[in-house]
């Protein structure tokens, strides 16, 4: 595992990353930073934890919305099978898990 130092809303984080996946992690960090910055800049929410939760929900909604718009794959026997989970879904799940771990020890969010 490689470790990368990243910045989200001007705060530094040291993240573990599998070898060869650095670019994907950096893209995910950029998406999270952009989502959180957009929420902060809207001026209605100031607490970092609340911003993080709202950003995570927005990103997860985008992933779920994409999944619902994907057409099911027809198997040879005529039964429908769900399309394989996208890389975005796996990334969203990993980010949600990290968010849960980071916020789990901070007490109540709201």
N, C-alpha and C positions, 0 to 999 in steps of 0.2 A: 504494500500500500504506500502510496505517495501522499504527502501532506502539502496542501496548498493554502496559502494565506489569501483570503479574499476580503472585500469590504462591501458591506451592505448598509446603506444609509450612514455612511462615514464611520461605521463600527467594524473593527477587524475580527475575523473568525478564522481559525485554523481548522480546515476540513480534511478528512481522510478521503482518498480517491484511488480507485483501482488504476494500475498502470494502463496507459493508453486511453483513459476516459477523461483526461484533464479538460479537453475542449468542451465536452458535453457538460461537465460540471461548471465551467466558466460561463457557458451559455445559460445554464439554469440560474446561476448566481445573478447574471445580468437581468433575467426575467423577474426574479424575486426583488432585486434592487429597484427596478423600474416600477413594479407594482406597488411596492411599499412607498417609494418616493412620490408616486402619483397620489396615493391616499393621504400622505402627510401634507403634500402641497395643496390639496383641496381645502385644508385648514379646519376640517371638522373633527379630526381625531388627532390627538397628540401623544398618547401613551404608546410606546414602542410595541408592547405586547399586543395591544388592540390592533395596531397597524399590521403586525405580523399575522394575526389571526384573519383579519379581513383580506389581506393579500393572499394568504393560503386558500381561503374559501373562494376567492375570485379565480385563482389559477386552477383549483380543483374543479370548479364549475366549468371552466373552459374545456378541460380534459373530458369530463362527463358529457358535455354537450357534443364534443367531437365524436365520442363513442356512440352516442345515440343517433348521429347522422350517418354513421357508417352502415352500409348495407350488409346484412348477414350473408355468410358464405354458404352456398348450397353444397351438401355432401353428395356423393355418388348415389346413395340410397334415397335421396330426396329429403332427408331430414335436414333441418337448419342447424348450423353450428355458429356460435359467435365468432367473430373475427378475432385473431390473436391480439392480446393486449398490445397496445402501441408502446413504443419507447417512452413517449410522453407520460403514459399512465404509470409506468414503472418509476419514472423520475418523480412524478407527483406523489406517489406513495412513499418513496424514499424521503422526499422533502417533508411530507406530512409527519413521518415518523421522527425525523430530526427536530421538527418544530415541537412535536409532543414532548420529546425528551428535553428540549431546551426550556420549555415553558412548564414542564411538570413540577419542577422544584421551586417555581416562583410563586406558588399559591394561586389565589383566585385571579382570573383574568378580568372580570368585570366588576 
